[in-house]
Amino acid sequence: MATVQECRQALDELSKRLAANAEDARKRLNLDRTLACRISDLGVAFNGRITDGQLVDIVDGDNPNAKIALTTTSDDLVAMVRGELDFARALGARRVSISASPFDLLKLRKLI
C-alpha cells in the first residue's frame, strides 16, 4: 500500500507533467472544474482544480462539492501516474471511478 506522501507526490508529478505540456494539455482538457481525488484504502483525499488543462492548487482534504471526483486506491493512483497502469483499463476494471457530469466525462475522455 502506498503512503499518503507517495499519493501526494504522484499528484504533484501529474501536475508538473501537465504544466510541462501546457499547450497540448489545454487543447485536450479545456475545463475549469474543482476536483477531488479520494484514496479509498487510506481514507484520505486531496482536492484541487483543473483549469486550462492544468492541475493546480492541490491540497490535502476532500471537497464534497467538487465537480469531478476520482476514487481509487493508493497503489493504483501511484501506478497510473507512473504509467504502470493504464487509466482506461483501470476504469474498465473498476479500479478507478469518476463522478462527473456527462459533459465533463466527454471532455475527460480526451485524456485517455
GIHUQUI-V766253 format. One record per pair of residues at least 24 apart in sequence whose C-alpha atoms are under 10 Angstrom apart, sorted by sequence separation. I is the first residue (numbers start at 1). J is the second residue. If there is no record, write none. Layout:
((I/J) (I/J))
This chain:
((28/52) (29/53) (30/54) (36/60) (37/61) (38/62) (46/70) (71/95) (72/96) (87/111) (88/112) (26/51) (27/52) (28/53) (29/54) (36/61) (37/62) (38/63) (45/70) (71/96) (72/97) (87/112) (11/37) (25/51) (26/52) (27/53) (36/62) (37/63) (45/71) (70/96) (71/97) (72/98) (86/112) (25/52) (26/53) (35/62) (36/63) (70/97) (71/98) (25/53) (26/54) (35/63) (36/64) (69/97) (70/98) (71/99) (23/52) (24/53) (25/54) (34/63) (35/64) (36/65) (37/66) (69/98) (70/99) (7/37) (22/52) (23/53) (35/65) (36/66) (41/71) (42/72) (43/73) (44/74) (68/98) (69/99) (70/100) (22/53) (23/54) (34/65) (35/66) (36/67) (37/68) (38/69) (39/70) (40/71) (41/72) (42/73) (43/74) (68/99) (69/100) (7/39) (21/53) (22/54) (34/66) (35/67) (36/68) (37/69) (38/70) (39/71) (40/72) (41/73) (42/74) (67/99) (68/100) (19/52) (21/54) (33/66) (34/67) (35/68) (36/69) (37/70) (38/71) (39/72) (40/73) (41/74) (66/99) (67/100) (68/101) (18/52) (19/53) (20/54) (33/67) (34/68) (35/69) (36/70) (37/71) (38/72) (39/73) (40/74) (41/75) (66/100) (67/101) (4/39) (7/42) (11/46) (15/50) (18/53) (19/54) (32/67) (33/68) (34/69) (35/70) (36/71) (37/72) (38/73) (39/74) (11/47) (18/54) (19/55) (38/74) (39/75) (68/104) (7/44) (8/45) (11/48) (17/54) (18/55) (19/56) (39/76) (67/104) (68/105) (4/42) (7/45) (8/46) (15/53) (16/54) (17/55) (18/56) (39/77) (2/41) (3/42) (4/43) (7/46) (15/54) (16/55) (38/77) (1/41) (2/42) (4/44) (14/54) (15/55) (16/56) (37/77) (68/108) (1/42) (4/45) (14/55) (15/56) (4/46) (15/57) (12/55) (15/58) (11/55) (12/56) (11/56) (12/57) (12/58) (11/58) (11/59) (8/58) (8/59) (8/60) (4/60) (40/96) (39/96) (38/96) (53/111) (38/97) (37/98) (36/98) (36/99) (10/74) (14/78) (17/81) (35/99) (13/78) (35/100) (7/73) (8/74) (11/77) (14/80) (7/74) (10/77) (11/78) (14/81) (33/100) (6/74) (7/75) (10/78) (13/81) (14/82) (6/75) (7/76) (8/77) (9/78) (10/79) (12/81) (13/82) (4/74) (7/77) (8/78) (10/80) (11/81) (2/73) (3/74) (6/77) (7/78) (10/81) (33/104) (1/73) (2/74) (3/75) (6/78) (9/81) (10/82) (1/74) (2/75) (31/104) (1/75) (2/76) (7/81) (30/104) (1/76) (2/77) (3/78) (29/104) (2/78) (31/107) (1/78) (2/79) (29/106) (30/107) (31/108) (29/107) (30/108) (28/107) (29/108) (28/108) (29/109) (28/109) (29/110) (28/110) (29/111) (27/110) (28/111) (28/112) (25/110) (25/111))
